[in-house]
Amino acid sequence: MLAELPAPVQRRAQELFDNHFAKDPNAPVLCTEELFDSKKGRHRNGSKSVRITLRYRAIYVIDHGPDGKGAPQAFWYWIGSHESYNGFIGCTG
């Protein structure tokens, strides 16, 4: 997904991930938003979004492993344009 984005967006995403997200997934500079279950979206429960630019977002989740007892690990599992993001999360408005 990342490789398909414009080069400036790729660089900004990598910068945000390396300099902020990897240190603190809740860093204010990431402008995170909690995603709620809309019954129409394809995102995982407990997901949040990160603003890459005004036109691009990433979605992440904090996972505790298959048994739910592992150490928490935050990871991005989706990135794309805001238009694609709206479709992915089931936003019709």
N, C-alpha and C positions, 0 to 999 in steps of 0.2 A: 504493500500500500504506500509506504513512504516513498519508495523509488518512483512511483507514478506521479508524485506531486511536483510542482515547479521548484526549481533549485532554491530560490529564496525561502520558500516555505519549508523545504527540507532542512536548510541551515537553521532557521528559526526554531523548528521543532527539536532538532538535535541540541541546540543551545539551551532551550528550556528544560529538556530532559536532563542533560548533563549537569547544568549549573543550578537547577532548582528542584525538579521533580525527584531526582535520585537522592537528594539530601532531605527533602521534606515535601511529600505529595500534597500537603495543604498550604504550601507557601503562597502568600497573597498575590504575588506576581503572576501566578498561574490562572487566576480568575476561575476557580473551580465552581461547578454547579452540580448539585446532587440530581441524579436522574431517577425518576419514579416510574413504577410499572404502569404502563399505559394499556397493557394487553395487546397493543399493536406493534410495539417496538421489538427489536431483536437484541437489545442490550441485556446484559446480565443484571440480576438484582444486586443492589449495592453499588452500582457503577456511578462514576462521576465524570464530568467532562472538564477538559482543560482548553482554554482559549490559546490557540497558536497565533492567529492573527484575527482580524475582524471577519475574515472570510473562511477560516479553517479551524477545525476543532479536533481534539483527540479524546478518546474515551478510555478510562482506566477502571480497574477494580483492585481491591486489596484482597488477596487470596490467602487462605491458611492451609493449602494443600488438600489432597483428596479426602483425607479423614477429618478435615476442619480443625485439626489440633496442631498443625505446624506453625512455624514462625511466620508472621505476616509478611507478605511480599506484594508490593504494589507494581502493577505493570500496565502499560498501554496495550490495548488489543484492537483498537480501531483508530484511524485517522483519515480525514478527508475534508471536502468542502462543507460549508455550513448547509448548503442545499442537500447534499448527500446525508449529512448528519441528521437533519430533520426527518428524512425518510427512514434512516436506521433506527431512530428512537421512537418512531411512530407519531411524529408531530404532523398533524394535517393542517394546522392553521397557519 
